Amino acid sequence: MPYYQDGDLAKFGNIGKDAPELAKAFFDYYGKVFEEGALTVREKALIALAVAHAVQCPYCIDAYTTATLEQGCAREELMEAVHVAAAIRGGASLVHGVQMMNHADKISM
């Protein structure tokens, strides 16, 4: 049985079972974040899809693939968002090489 199961996404609302006040605060905030604002709902869905890939959350990937398609995004836009996430994630790994080089320089002296 896979660790992540499709049906678990539908159970997300149940996270408040043992901490209802915290869950309510989270879901209220989450709802506000995804309302139309300076960014459109469509733009926010694309950002969420990219972030979902960066943090590697399969539930979020499923949810925001659906959300972006419902917002009228083309598959090419979804894939471009994924490539943006990959570029940022890869760049973040590479830039930490500076930290490695600094440390190597320090201990090599």
C-alpha positions in Angstrom: 0.0 0.0 0.0 1.5 3.4 -0.9 2.2 5.8 1.9 0.2 8.6 0.3 -3.3 7.6 -0.7 -5.5 9.7 -2.9 -8.5 9.4 -0.5 -6.6 11.1 2.3 -6.8 14.5 0.7 -10.5 14.4 1.2 -9.9 13.8 4.9 -7.8 17.0 5.3 -10.7 18.8 7.0 -10.5 16.2 9.8 -7.3 17.6 11.1 -9.3 19.7 13.6 -10.7 16.7 15.4 -8.3 17.0 18.3 -7.4 20.7 18.0 -10.5 22.4 16.6 -9.5 26.0 17.5 -6.1 25.6 15.7 -7.7 24.0 12.7 -10.3 26.8 12.5 -7.6 29.4 12.6 -5.6 27.6 9.9 -8.6 27.1 7.6 -9.8 30.7 8.1 -6.3 32.0 7.2 -5.9 29.5 4.3 -9.3 30.7 2.9 -8.3 34.4 3.2 -4.9 33.7 1.5 -6.6 32.2 -1.6 -9.2 35.0 -2.0 -8.9 37.4 -4.9 -6.5 40.2 -3.9 -3.5 41.9 -5.5 -3.1 38.4 -7.2 -6.0 36.7 -9.0 -7.2 33.3 -7.8 -5.7 31.9 -11.0 -2.3 33.4 -10.2 -2.4 32.1 -6.7 -3.3 28.6 -7.9 -0.3 28.6 -10.2 2.0 29.8 -7.4 0.5 27.1 -5.1 1.2 24.4 -7.7 4.8 25.5 -8.0 5.3 25.6 -4.3 3.6 22.2 -4.0 6.3 20.8 -6.2 9.0 22.5 -4.4 7.9 21.1 -1.0 7.0 17.8 -2.7 3.4 17.5 -1.3 1.5 15.0 -3.4 -1.8 16.1 -1.9 -1.1 19.7 -2.8 0.1 18.7 -6.3 -3.2 17.0 -6.8 -5.3 19.8 -5.3 -3.6 22.6 -7.2 -3.4 20.7 -10.5 -7.2 20.6 -10.2 -7.4 24.2 -9.1 -5.3 25.5 -11.9 -7.3 23.6 -14.5 -10.5 24.8 -13.0 -9.1 28.4 -13.3 -8.6 27.9 -17.0 -4.9 27.3 -17.0 -3.4 25.4 -19.9 -1.3 22.4 -19.3 1.7 24.3 -20.7 1.2 26.9 -17.9 1.2 24.1 -15.3 4.4 22.6 -16.6 6.1 26.0 -16.8 5.2 26.6 -13.1 6.8 23.3 -12.3 9.9 24.3 -14.1 10.0 27.6 -12.2 9.9 25.5 -9.0 12.6 23.2 -10.2 14.8 26.2 -11.1 14.4 27.8 -7.8 14.9 24.5 -5.9 18.0 23.7 -8.0 19.4 27.2 -7.5 18.9 27.0 -3.8 20.9 23.8 -3.7 23.7 25.3 -5.8 23.9 28.6 -3.9 24.5 26.6 -0.7 27.7 25.6 -2.5 29.0 29.0 -1.5 28.6 28.0 2.1 30.5 24.8 1.4 33.3 26.7 -0.3 33.5 29.2 2.5 33.8 26.4 5.1 36.3 24.5 2.9 38.4 27.6 2.6 38.3 28.2 6.4 39.4 24.7 7.3 41.9 24.4 4.5 43.9 27.4 5.8 
